[in-house]
Amino acid sequence: MNPGTRACIAYIAGRAISGKSAGSVYDYSRSKHVNISGTIEGDHVNVYDYDRSCHVSGNLPSLYDYGNSAHVSLTLDGTSFSGYDYQSSKHYSGNVSGNSVSLYDYEESKHFSFSV
């Protein structure tokens, strides 16, 4: 999964599951804050990634990443989430605990950590 898409998914999942508001997500793998803002209301998502200058929007579980021109699915289940990245044709999964988001990317075969 593209690192920018991964950060957006972590941001969306983190906000949707925790119910918290945030203007960025910290990506530990890249040691940087990724500025993202927008609305997540019920199943409707419309966020803007300032690093990539693009929107990620749609109605869960079907989102569209305008930065990659590709669909990405995101299903929420309690404190866990999972989905499919159509650009890489690979699944991902993760969980949210407080401000921490852990995402396992099957394309990379490793875990990524974020904070919202």
RAKAPE-V701534 format. One record per helix or strand of 3 or more residues. SS is the DSSP state (H for helix, E for strand). FROM is the first residue (numbers start at 1). TO is the last residue. Records with the same first field share a line. If there is no record, write none. Layout:
SS: FROM-TO + FROM-TO
This chain:
H: 3-18
E: 24-27 + 32-41 + 44-49 + 54-59 + 62-65 + 70-77 + 80-85 + 90-97 + 100-105 + 110-115
